[in-house]
Amino acid sequence: MTLSPVIFDMDGLLLDTKRLCLQSFVETRRHFSLPDNLDTFLKCIGLRGAEPVRIIRESLNGAMELDVFNDEWGRRIDARYAQGVPVKPGALELVQLLDHNGHSLAVATSTQTADARQRLQAAQLLHHFEFVIGGDQVSRPKPDPEIFHKAAAELGVNVQDCVAFEDSETGVRSAHASGAKTVQIPDLIQPSMALRALGHIIAPGLIEGAVTAGLLSLDILEARR
């Protein structure tokens, strides 16, 4: 039986980075005596380029310069990352199982490649992946499917033969548009009805998602209970 190659997103899926960024966002807002405004952060998840800049600038409502806010926010994120980024439940177990079983594995993340490799190394995950494709390696960010096509090409396979794991709507739309079998493990935001209409797999955890996608046997799930 041919083993499906597997392509993983990183932030919010393998590593709990988005939660750390959200906590740092709230701390920064409070530092400047601004309301928490969680919706602002949630609206920015999965976005790149000018759109998240616009959303955050509008949330400041002229109270301060965006650069000042971002500098403080970035400093707080870096401080949290320096203490170690938690691995999402089931991530290490799943990657180890798939690697042991002979699946080809890659990461396709919007994070810069060097930063992604560093965080995966710190989490003891990096050596399981044949390739890490960062946002700096593509010209069109998610939800464009370019990054999944590139990851599949690096693995030497057709993207339609791959299983792709994502957490956010932007990532899911990218993976689904590529033609990969798409599995969503929601992180901070549950999928909308419009997203559910794509018909992709939605699971509460990584192991459950892998079982539903046919990557692992049901025995694995039963053994964890």
Beta strands, then each sheet from edge to edge (+ up, - down):
strand 1: 6-8
strand 2: 105-108
strand 3: 131-133
strand 4: 163-166
strand 5: 181-184
strand 6: 201-202
sheet 1: 3+ 2+ 1+ 4+ 5+ 6+
end
